[in-house]
Amino acid sequence: IMDYVSYLSSDEGRKDNKLGGQSITSIKKIISILRKVFNYAVAYGDIKINPALQVTLPKKEKNSNNLNKNKRQVFMTAEEAQKMLDAFKYEEIGPIIFVTLYYGLRRSEALGLKWQAVDFDNDTISINHTVVSNGRIIAKDSTKTYSSERTYQLLPDIKVLLLKLKEQQED
């Protein structure tokens, strides 16, 4: 089991080809499930002791500002962003992709955008509502953290796009 934890912590332990291995939270969840499975095996007499009870779980780094040296942040280049915008330009989800890219929104924030968050008179857009899915869809009048609640200046291109979209929806 300790070898499995080491594997999960390594780059090979990820199936999405990102560097740095599984997160500590993911590893803890996996080990928790293994402990429960082995507890059932003990209860049914299949094994005498639960081997997962002796597994020491990895600890989070004390200073969260220190990024793991193996992990790297990935950003879109301007060319990649333009390709994405071009690919979805005439699609129904095109406007939300445009807004998401310009403001760097999280998926939950983009899905939580409402017309009441857009103030066309003052040229602002507020991020204060999210939609998340953890097996079921949950709409919340809050963001991931308090500091995630923010108001942006409504850029001219975004304003034109949103006004056009609102007009289409009203029609």
Short mmCIF file of the C-alpha atoms (twelve columns), coordinates in Angstrom:
data_MODEL
# 
_entry.id   MODEL 
# 
loop_
_atom_site.group_PDB 
_atom_site.id 
_atom_site.type_symbol 
_atom_site.label_atom_id 
_atom_site.label_alt_id 
_atom_site.label_comp_id 
_atom_site.label_asym_id 
_atom_site.label_seq_id 
_atom_site.Cartn_x 
_atom_site.Cartn_y 
_atom_site.Cartn_z 
_atom_site.pdbx_PDB_model_num 
ATOM 1   C CA . ILE A 1   0.000   0.000   0.000   1 
ATOM 2   C CA . MET A 2   2.884   2.349   0.726   1 
ATOM 3   C CA . ASP A 3   4.251   1.580   -2.739  1 
ATOM 4   C CA . TYR A 4   0.827   2.503   -4.136  1 
ATOM 5   C CA . VAL A 5   0.906   5.814   -2.234  1 
ATOM 6   C CA . SER A 6   4.356   6.488   -3.687  1 
ATOM 7   C CA . TYR A 7   3.040   5.679   -7.154  1 
ATOM 8   C CA . LEU A 8   0.078   8.053   -6.714  1 
ATOM 9   C CA . SER A 9   2.478   10.778  -5.559  1 
ATOM 10  C CA . SER A 10  4.628   10.380  -8.676  1 
ATOM 11  C CA . ASP A 11  4.061   11.767  -12.166 1 
ATOM 12  C CA . GLU A 12  3.054   8.265   -13.322 1 
ATOM 13  C CA . GLY A 13  0.207   8.293   -10.773 1 
ATOM 14  C CA . ARG A 14  -1.677  10.861  -12.855 1 
ATOM 15  C CA . LYS A 15  -3.749  9.867   -15.839 1 
ATOM 16  C CA . ASP A 16  -3.993  13.421  -17.226 1 
ATOM 17  C CA . ASN A 17  -0.262  13.691  -18.061 1 
ATOM 18  C CA . LYS A 18  0.237   16.626  -15.677 1 
ATOM 19  C CA . LEU A 19  3.309   16.751  -13.488 1 
ATOM 20  C CA . GLY A 20  3.427   16.329  -9.725  1 
ATOM 21  C CA . GLY A 21  1.319   13.272  -8.969  1 
ATOM 22  C CA . GLN A 22  -2.090  13.176  -7.318  1 
ATOM 23  C CA . SER A 23  -2.981  15.845  -4.781  1 
ATOM 24  C CA . ILE A 24  -2.597  15.005  -1.111  1 
ATOM 25  C CA . THR A 25  -6.370  15.291  -0.719  1 
ATOM 26  C CA . SER A 26  -6.948  12.747  -3.509  1 
ATOM 27  C CA . ILE A 27  -4.444  10.311  -2.001  1 
ATOM 28  C CA . LYS A 28  -6.100  10.620  1.419   1 
ATOM 29  C CA . LYS A 29  -9.503  9.858   -0.113  1 
ATOM 30  C CA . ILE A 30  -8.139  6.799   -1.910  1 
ATOM 31  C CA . ILE A 31  -6.485  5.461   1.254   1 
ATOM 32  C CA . SER A 32  -9.689  6.119   3.219   1 
ATOM 33  C CA . ILE A 33  -11.607 3.965   0.742   1 
ATOM 34  C CA . LEU A 34  -8.953  1.229   0.933   1 
ATOM 35  C CA . ARG A 35  -9.173  1.248   4.746   1 
ATOM 36  C CA . LYS A 36  -12.949 0.776   4.569   1 
ATOM 37  C CA . VAL A 37  -12.636 -2.063  2.061   1 
ATOM 38  C CA . PHE A 38  -10.095 -3.847  4.247   1 
ATOM 39  C CA . ASN A 39  -12.273 -3.230  7.345   1 
ATOM 40  C CA . TYR A 40  -15.052 -5.187  5.603   1 
ATOM 41  C CA . ALA A 41  -12.575 -7.955  4.767   1 
ATOM 42  C CA . VAL A 42  -11.603 -8.143  8.453   1 
ATOM 43  C CA . ALA A 43  -15.259 -8.115  9.531   1 
ATOM 44  C CA . TYR A 44  -16.084 -10.994 7.182   1 
ATOM 45  C CA . GLY A 45  -13.040 -12.997 8.261   1 
ATOM 46  C CA . ASP A 46  -11.233 -12.844 4.939   1 
ATOM 47  C CA . ILE A 47  -8.127  -11.286 6.546   1 
ATOM 48  C CA . LYS A 48  -6.980  -10.909 10.149  1 
ATOM 49  C CA . ILE A 49  -5.766  -7.306  10.182  1 
ATOM 50  C CA . ASN A 50  -6.342  -4.250  8.046   1 
ATOM 51  C CA . PRO A 51  -3.029  -3.508  6.274   1 
ATOM 52  C CA . ALA A 52  -4.147  0.013   5.390   1 
ATOM 53  C CA . LEU A 53  -4.329  1.081   9.049   1 
ATOM 54  C CA . GLN A 54  -0.538  1.353   9.272   1 
ATOM 55  C CA . VAL A 55  -0.201  3.564   6.194   1 
ATOM 56  C CA . THR A 56  1.101   7.024   6.944   1 
ATOM 57  C CA . LEU A 57  -0.583  9.614   4.811   1 
ATOM 58  C CA . PRO A 58  1.348   12.402  3.127   1 
ATOM 59  C CA . LYS A 59  1.128   15.794  4.793   1 
ATOM 60  C CA . LYS A 60  0.374   19.114  3.173   1 
ATOM 61  C CA . GLU A 61  3.233   21.557  2.867   1 
ATOM 62  C CA . LYS A 62  3.151   24.098  5.691   1 
ATOM 63  C CA . ASN A 63  3.730   27.020  3.369   1 
ATOM 64  C CA . SER A 64  1.172   26.836  0.565   1 
ATOM 65  C CA . ASN A 65  3.037   29.594  -1.308  1 
ATOM 66  C CA . ASN A 66  5.840   27.155  -2.107  1 
ATOM 67  C CA . LEU A 67  4.767   25.340  -5.242  1 
ATOM 68  C CA . ASN A 68  5.941   21.785  -5.665  1 
ATOM 69  C CA . LYS A 69  9.023   21.874  -7.881  1 
ATOM 70  C CA . ASN A 70  7.540   19.135  -10.059 1 
ATOM 71  C CA . LYS A 71  4.325   21.055  -10.699 1 
ATOM 72  C CA . ARG A 72  4.041   23.756  -13.273 1 
ATOM 73  C CA . GLN A 73  1.324   26.227  -14.027 1 
ATOM 74  C CA . VAL A 74  -0.132  26.005  -17.488 1 
ATOM 75  C CA . PHE A 75  -1.527  29.015  -19.275 1 
ATOM 76  C CA . MET A 76  -2.863  29.450  -22.758 1 
ATOM 77  C CA . THR A 77  -0.768  31.376  -25.147 1 
ATOM 78  C CA . ALA A 78  -2.426  34.230  -27.036 1 
ATOM 79  C CA . GLU A 79  -2.457  32.051  -30.144 1 
ATOM 80  C CA . GLU A 80  -4.130  29.154  -28.318 1 
ATOM 81  C CA . ALA A 81  -6.744  31.488  -26.849 1 
ATOM 82  C CA . GLN A 82  -7.453  32.951  -30.283 1 
ATOM 83  C CA . LYS A 83  -7.805  29.456  -31.768 1 
ATOM 84  C CA . MET A 84  -10.328 28.606  -29.065 1 
ATOM 85  C CA . LEU A 85  -12.274 31.812  -29.661 1 
ATOM 86  C CA . ASP A 86  -12.293 31.158  -33.404 1 
ATOM 87  C CA . ALA A 87  -13.413 27.551  -32.931 1 
ATOM 88  C CA . PHE A 88  -16.426 28.552  -30.821 1 
ATOM 89  C CA . LYS A 89  -17.207 31.896  -32.450 1 
ATOM 90  C CA . TYR A 90  -20.481 30.736  -34.018 1 
ATOM 91  C CA . GLU A 91  -21.417 28.195  -31.354 1 
ATOM 92  C CA . GLU A 92  -24.027 28.756  -28.655 1 
ATOM 93  C CA . ILE A 93  -21.359 28.629  -25.928 1 
ATOM 94  C CA . GLY A 94  -19.099 31.087  -27.778 1 
ATOM 95  C CA . PRO A 95  -20.045 34.131  -25.658 1 
ATOM 96  C CA . ILE A 96  -19.355 32.396  -22.342 1 
ATOM 97  C CA . ILE A 97  -15.980 31.171  -23.605 1 
ATOM 98  C CA . PHE A 98  -15.159 34.727  -24.680 1 
ATOM 99  C CA . VAL A 99  -16.091 36.156  -21.249 1 
ATOM 100 C CA . THR A 100 -14.318 33.328  -19.396 1 
ATOM 101 C CA . LEU A 101 -11.071 33.822  -21.308 1 
ATOM 102 C CA . TYR A 102 -11.054 37.599  -20.940 1 
ATOM 103 C CA . TYR A 103 -11.693 37.602  -17.198 1 
ATOM 104 C CA . GLY A 104 -9.962  34.322  -16.272 1 
ATOM 105 C CA . LEU A 105 -13.057 32.875  -14.627 1 
ATOM 106 C CA . ARG A 106 -13.250 29.494  -12.984 1 
ATOM 107 C CA . ARG A 107 -15.720 27.071  -14.571 1 
ATOM 108 C CA . SER A 108 -18.096 27.426  -11.599 1 
ATOM 109 C CA . GLU A 109 -17.969 31.219  -11.876 1 
ATOM 110 C CA . ALA A 110 -18.650 31.206  -15.617 1 
ATOM 111 C CA . LEU A 111 -21.604 28.851  -15.158 1 
ATOM 112 C CA . GLY A 112 -22.922 31.053  -12.350 1 
ATOM 113 C CA . LEU A 113 -23.054 34.281  -14.354 1 
ATOM 114 C CA . LYS A 114 -26.474 35.939  -14.316 1 
ATOM 115 C CA . TRP A 115 -27.764 39.021  -16.052 1 
ATOM 116 C CA . GLN A 116 -28.135 40.760  -12.683 1 
ATOM 117 C CA . ALA A 117 -24.337 40.523  -12.341 1 
ATOM 118 C CA . VAL A 118 -23.919 42.774  -15.380 1 
ATOM 119 C CA . ASP A 119 -24.366 46.519  -14.864 1 
ATOM 120 C CA . PHE A 120 -24.482 48.054  -18.330 1 
ATOM 121 C CA . ASP A 121 -24.942 51.589  -16.918 1 
ATOM 122 C CA . ASN A 122 -21.759 51.484  -14.819 1 
ATOM 123 C CA . ASP A 123 -19.910 49.110  -17.163 1 
ATOM 124 C CA . THR A 124 -19.184 46.442  -14.548 1 
ATOM 125 C CA . ILE A 125 -19.588 42.693  -14.244 1 
ATOM 126 C CA . SER A 126 -19.655 41.090  -10.787 1 
ATOM 127 C CA . ILE A 127 -18.571 37.583  -9.921  1 
ATOM 128 C CA . ASN A 128 -20.693 36.600  -6.934  1 
ATOM 129 C CA . HIS A 129 -22.597 33.447  -7.892  1 
ATOM 130 C CA . THR A 130 -21.334 29.961  -8.750  1 
ATOM 131 C CA . VAL A 131 -22.685 26.682  -10.050 1 
ATOM 132 C CA . VAL A 132 -20.832 23.526  -9.029  1 
ATOM 133 C CA . SER A 133 -21.407 19.847  -9.681  1 
ATOM 134 C CA . ASN A 134 -20.387 17.182  -7.186  1 
ATOM 135 C CA . GLY A 135 -22.697 14.443  -8.347  1 
ATOM 136 C CA . ARG A 136 -25.536 16.970  -8.397  1 
ATOM 137 C CA . ILE A 137 -25.722 20.556  -9.566  1 
ATOM 138 C CA . ILE A 138 -25.624 23.163  -6.820  1 
ATOM 139 C CA . ALA A 139 -26.141 26.865  -7.462  1 
ATOM 140 C CA . LYS A 140 -24.720 29.106  -4.740  1 
ATOM 141 C CA . ASP A 141 -24.893 32.831  -4.145  1 
ATOM 142 C CA . SER A 142 -21.242 32.746  -3.196  1 
ATOM 143 C CA . THR A 143 -17.853 32.080  -4.722  1 
ATOM 144 C CA . LYS A 144 -15.048 29.667  -3.818  1 
ATOM 145 C CA . THR A 145 -13.572 32.157  -1.359  1 
ATOM 146 C CA . TYR A 146 -14.551 35.600  -0.121  1 
ATOM 147 C CA . SER A 147 -11.712 37.130  -2.127  1 
ATOM 148 C CA . SER A 148 -13.121 35.457  -5.248  1 
ATOM 149 C CA . GLU A 149 -16.082 37.832  -5.128  1 
ATOM 150 C CA . ARG A 150 -14.987 40.638  -7.383  1 
ATOM 151 C CA . THR A 151 -16.206 43.219  -9.832  1 
ATOM 152 C CA . TYR A 152 -14.547 43.847  -13.168 1 
ATOM 153 C CA . GLN A 153 -14.739 46.744  -15.559 1 
ATOM 154 C CA . LEU A 154 -16.974 45.698  -18.442 1 
ATOM 155 C CA . LEU A 155 -14.686 45.801  -21.453 1 
ATOM 156 C CA . PRO A 156 -16.168 47.399  -24.598 1 
ATOM 157 C CA . ASP A 157 -15.963 44.157  -26.639 1 
ATOM 158 C CA . ILE A 158 -17.620 42.204  -23.833 1 
ATOM 159 C CA . LYS A 159 -20.325 44.856  -23.409 1 
ATOM 160 C CA . VAL A 160 -21.219 44.742  -27.116 1 
ATOM 161 C CA . LEU A 161 -21.296 40.936  -27.037 1 
ATOM 162 C CA . LEU A 162 -23.476 40.793  -23.907 1 
ATOM 163 C CA . LEU A 163 -25.896 43.459  -25.131 1 
ATOM 164 C CA . LYS A 164 -26.332 41.534  -28.378 1 
ATOM 165 C CA . LEU A 165 -26.827 38.255  -26.476 1 
ATOM 166 C CA . LYS A 166 -29.354 39.829  -24.092 1 
ATOM 167 C CA . GLU A 167 -31.297 41.257  -27.033 1 
ATOM 168 C CA . GLN A 168 -31.350 37.812  -28.698 1 
ATOM 169 C CA . GLN A 169 -32.592 36.191  -25.493 1 
ATOM 170 C CA . GLU A 170 -35.314 38.786  -25.045 1 
ATOM 171 C CA . ASP A 171 -36.492 38.209  -28.626 1 
# 
